[in-house]
Amino acid sequence: MESKPLVSVIMPCYNMASYISDSIKSVVVQTYPNWELLIVDDASTDETVSIIKDYSQSDSRIRFAIKTQNSGIADTRNQCIRMAHGQFLAFLDADDIWHHEKLEKQLRFMMEKNVGFTYSTYDWIDEDGNTLNKFINTIGNLDYETYLQNTIIGCSTVMVNKAITGDVVVPKFRTSEDTATWLDILRKGILAYAIDEPLVSYRIRRKSASSNKIKAATDLWKVYRRHEKLPLFKAIYYFSCYAFNAIKKRL
């Protein structure tokens, strides 16, 4: 690429001592070098902060902030975003892993096509980082209506260009805050362009898996009704589509 714009990597975390090292390493080894990794810790009670500090001391591109009181994922993501200096924002959860060419391939795609919002295929790994031989493929370029029916965008696969999307602010939901964020962008008439290549490994953790699914479904319903202000029957329709596609995705 002729120009190398700064990419700001948004990484909120809470009690991720078992996984965050792998996530940070996956940024450090990227073939695209012009990035800053912005980590905000949401008052962890394990060794997460110590791990972050060690990495920040060895790489000046890693900056972090530590909250003294837990305030949730949305507030933590927003604090990361406020720290960002880059025009491009890339999102990475603190237990997921980027493939080493992720930034280079995604940024090249966005600059060549002059698009503001992209997502990609991703694969699943278990808690120990072993492949589960499962891929969640893109379903093509998404508009607002299509995404309401199939919330397939993996947060850690997303990159946005703020010059096209405008400022990114994460609405306050405990588990579906990323979905609400993408809907805010898509509602403007911007498309989420698909990169049909696995660029991220998404970690499937056993702990509280069933309760997390219930919370996610409950929060998504709140997004449809409170954030998107969908009429009841429309919300039921889109939620039914979401449920069908969520089950299909896991088969």
C-alpha positions in Angstrom: 0.0 0.0 0.0 1.3 3.4 -1.0 0.1 5.1 2.2 0.1 3.4 5.6 -2.7 4.9 7.7 -2.7 4.3 11.4 -5.1 1.6 12.5 -6.4 1.9 16.1 -7.1 -1.5 17.6 -9.9 -1.4 20.2 -9.5 -4.0 23.0 -11.7 -3.8 26.1 -11.0 -6.5 28.8 -12.1 -7.9 32.1 -10.5 -10.9 33.8 -8.9 -12.2 30.7 -5.5 -13.3 32.2 -5.9 -16.7 30.6 -6.3 -15.4 27.1 -5.2 -11.8 26.6 -1.6 -12.7 26.0 -2.5 -14.7 22.9 -4.7 -11.8 21.7 -2.0 -9.2 22.2 0.6 -11.4 20.4 -1.7 -11.7 17.4 -1.6 -7.9 17.0 2.1 -7.6 17.6 2.9 -10.1 14.8 0.7 -8.5 12.2 2.3 -8.0 8.8 0.9 -4.5 8.7 3.0 -2.4 11.2 1.3 0.9 11.6 -1.2 0.2 14.4 -1.8 1.2 18.0 -3.3 -1.2 20.4 -5.6 0.5 22.9 -6.5 -1.6 25.9 -8.9 -0.6 28.7 -9.2 -2.9 31.7 -12.6 -2.8 33.4 -11.4 -3.3 36.9 -10.1 -6.9 36.6 -9.6 -8.9 39.7 -7.1 -11.4 38.2 -3.6 -10.9 36.6 -4.9 -9.2 33.5 -3.4 -5.8 34.3 0.1 -7.2 35.0 0.1 -8.9 31.7 -0.9 -5.7 29.8 1.8 -3.7 31.6 4.5 -6.2 30.6 3.5 -6.0 26.9 3.2 -2.2 26.9 6.7 -1.9 28.3 8.1 -3.9 25.4 6.1 -2.2 22.6 5.4 1.5 22.6 2.4 1.0 20.2 0.5 -0.6 23.1 -1.3 1.9 25.3 -3.7 1.1 28.2 -5.9 2.5 30.8 -7.2 0.9 34.0 -10.5 1.6 35.5 -11.0 1.4 39.3 -14.6 0.5 39.0 -16.3 -2.0 36.7 -18.7 -0.2 34.3 -19.4 -2.8 31.6 -18.3 -3.6 28.1 -20.0 -0.6 26.3 -18.4 2.0 28.5 -15.0 0.2 28.2 -15.2 0.1 24.4 -16.0 3.7 24.3 -13.1 4.6 26.4 -10.8 2.7 24.0 -12.3 4.6 21.1 -11.8 7.9 22.8 -8.1 7.1 23.1 -7.7 6.3 19.4 -5.6 8.5 17.1 -6.3 6.5 13.9 -8.8 7.1 11.1 -9.4 3.3 11.0 -10.7 1.4 13.9 -10.3 -2.4 14.2 -12.0 -4.3 17.0 -10.5 -7.3 18.9 -12.0 -9.0 21.9 -9.4 -10.0 24.5 -9.9 -13.7 24.0 -9.9 -13.8 20.2 -6.9 -14.2 17.9 -6.2 -12.4 14.6 -4.6 -14.2 11.7 -1.2 -12.6 11.1 -2.2 -10.9 7.8 -5.6 -9.7 9.0 -4.9 -5.9 9.1 -2.9 -5.9 5.9 -5.6 -7.7 3.9 -8.5 -5.9 5.3 -7.0 -2.4 5.1 -6.0 -3.1 1.4 -9.5 -4.2 0.6 -11.0 -1.1 2.2 -8.6 1.4 0.6 -8.8 -0.2 -2.9 -12.6 -0.2 -2.8 -13.0 3.0 -0.8 -15.4 1.5 1.7 -16.0 2.4 5.3 -17.2 -0.8 7.0 -15.9 -4.4 6.6 -16.3 -7.8 8.3 -14.9 -11.2 7.5 -15.3 -15.0 7.8 -13.9 -16.4 11.1 -13.2 -19.8 12.6 -13.8 -21.3 16.0 -11.2 -22.4 18.5 -11.6 -24.0 21.9 -10.5 -22.6 25.3 -7.0 -24.0 24.7 -6.7 -22.5 21.3 -7.3 -25.8 19.4 -9.2 -25.6 16.1 -12.8 -26.8 16.2 -12.8 -27.0 12.3 -15.8 -24.7 12.2 -16.0 -21.6 10.0 -18.6 -18.8 10.2 -18.7 -17.5 6.6 -19.9 -14.1 5.5 -23.2 -13.9 3.7 -22.2 -11.1 1.4 -22.4 -7.4 1.8 -25.0 -6.4 4.5 -27.4 -3.6 4.6 -29.5 -2.5 7.6 -32.5 -4.8 6.9 -30.4 -7.9 6.2 -28.4 -7.5 9.3 -31.5 -7.2 11.5 -32.4 -10.7 10.2 -28.9 -12.2 10.6 -26.5 -10.7 13.2 -23.6 -12.6 11.6 -20.9 -9.9 12.0 -18.2 -11.1 14.3 -17.0 -8.2 16.4 -13.3 -9.1 16.2 -13.5 -9.2 12.4 -14.7 -5.6 12.0 -12.8 -2.6 10.7 -14.3 0.8 10.0 -13.1 4.0 8.4 -14.4 6.9 10.5 -14.0 9.3 7.5 -16.8 7.4 5.9 -18.9 6.1 8.9 -18.5 9.1 11.1 -17.7 8.8 14.8 -18.4 5.4 16.4 -20.2 5.4 19.8 -21.1 2.1 21.4 -24.7 2.0 22.9 -25.0 0.7 26.4 -26.0 -2.9 26.3 -24.3 -5.7 28.3 -23.9 -8.3 25.6 -25.3 -6.9 22.3 -23.5 -3.6 22.3 -21.6 -4.5 19.2 -24.8 -5.4 17.3 -26.3 -2.0 18.2 -23.1 -0.3 17.1 -23.2 -1.9 13.6 -26.9 -1.1 13.3 -26.1 2.6 14.0 -23.7 2.6 11.1 -25.8 0.6 8.7 -28.9 2.7 9.4 -27.0 5.6 7.7 -27.2 3.6 4.4 -23.6 2.4 4.7 -23.0 -1.3 3.7 -20.9 -3.8 5.7 -18.7 -5.2 3.0 -17.8 -8.9 3.3 -14.3 -10.4 3.1 -15.0 -14.1 2.5 -11.7 -15.3 4.0 -11.1 -16.4 7.6 -9.1 -13.6 9.3 -9.9 -14.2 12.9 -10.1 -17.2 15.4 -13.1 -16.8 17.7 -12.6 -18.5 21.1 -15.5 -20.7 22.3 -15.5 -20.8 26.1 -17.5 -23.4 28.1 -18.1 -21.3 31.2 -21.6 -19.8 31.3 -22.1 -20.6 27.6 -25.9 -21.3 28.0 -26.5 -18.3 30.3 -24.5 -16.0 27.9 -26.7 -17.1 25.0 -29.8 -16.2 27.1 -28.4 -12.8 28.0 -27.4 -12.2 24.4 -30.9 -13.0 23.2 -32.5 -10.9 25.8 -30.2 -7.9 25.0 -30.8 -8.3 21.3 -34.6 -8.1 21.9 -33.9 -4.9 23.9 -31.8 -3.6 20.9 -34.7 -4.2 18.5 -37.3 -2.6 20.7 -35.5 0.1 22.7 -32.6 1.1 20.4 -34.1 0.5 17.0 -37.7 1.2 18.2 -39.1 -1.5 16.0 -42.9 -2.2 16.2 -43.7 -5.3 18.1 -44.5 -7.5 15.1 -41.5 -6.4 13.2 -39.3 -7.1 16.2 -40.8 -10.6 16.5 -40.1 -11.2 12.8 -36.5 -10.1 13.0 -35.9 -11.9 16.3 -37.3 -15.1 14.8 -34.9 -14.7 11.8 -32.0 -14.1 14.2 -32.9 -17.2 16.3 -33.2 -19.4 13.2 -29.9 -18.2 11.8 -28.2 -18.5 15.2 -29.2 -22.1 15.5 -28.2 -22.8 11.8 -24.8 -21.2 12.5 -24.0 -23.7 15.3 -25.1 -26.8 13.4 
